[in-house]
């Protein structure tokens, strides 16, 4: 009897071990995972999290327009806004896919209390799948971007509404991008703490204004952007992308605004997009687009006002010089 007990072999547990190994190859241990019932407290927690996500999503969807630049001001701005919408669309799909998969995994593979994990495992198919998918998504977005770039960077054909005097010295040194037909209207944009100056031409007596630029509609306007002190950034969202104003350097951009719907013109607002000092928040910018006819009238009036102001300044200085109040800086004859 003792010999029989001693020689008796225990029942094999290989099927159970094999089953556990198979389950481990799938990413979990069947001995450690239990299909725990969903209690009232767990259901309440899940419902609360779902409601929270819903509350966060509703105002986000209602104000989705703020997630992309506003369009309707210039063809290049419209192309930029369209690119933002495409990227946002793919981003939302990826976000929802990841979150849904996470929620599924949390519910499907939840463990019972006190369960011990079997250790990390991998899944080659999943890893290859999301790597290839991410690379394909980046390639698609890059292709769409390169397709849109010519619309963003290259000005379309346009007819000028005014001829500005150009410095021959600078015209020979600084290449100015222009529409394919070689005709353009150029406005110099100069940033300084904490205001923008817009000069219409390159001569010393060229007309200029501060803060609000006046530009003609249905005309390609090339902007020549510079700075006299620190780095600023010119940005009118509805008229194109951001461009830095860097001391000692020149950047160029362009816009072509449609015909305004009111007699006083359409106003496009923006702000310096580069931290430039304590009053950076007050460095506002705006562009008032008027009809070509109204722009010609405004430009002639502004030119006359600048000329009159210069003549008045010269006369005042001459008077002060004659009275001996300031030194005469004129060269000796």
Secondary structure, DSSP 8 states (H G I E B T S, - for coil): -HHHHHH------HHHHHHHHHHHHTTS-TTT-------HHHHHHHHHHHHHHHHHHHHHHHTGGGGS---SS-HHHHHHHHHHHHHHHHHHHHHHHHHHHHHHHHHHT---TT---------HHHHHHHHHHHHHHHHHHHHHHHHHHHHHHS------SS-----HHHHTTS-----TTS--EEEEEEEETTEEEEEESSSTT-EEEESEEEEETTS-EEEEEEESSS-EEE--GGG---EEE-BT--EEEEE-----SSTT-EEEEEE--S--STTGGG-EEEEEEE-HHHHHHHHHHHHHHHHHHHHHHHHHHHHHHHTTSS---S---
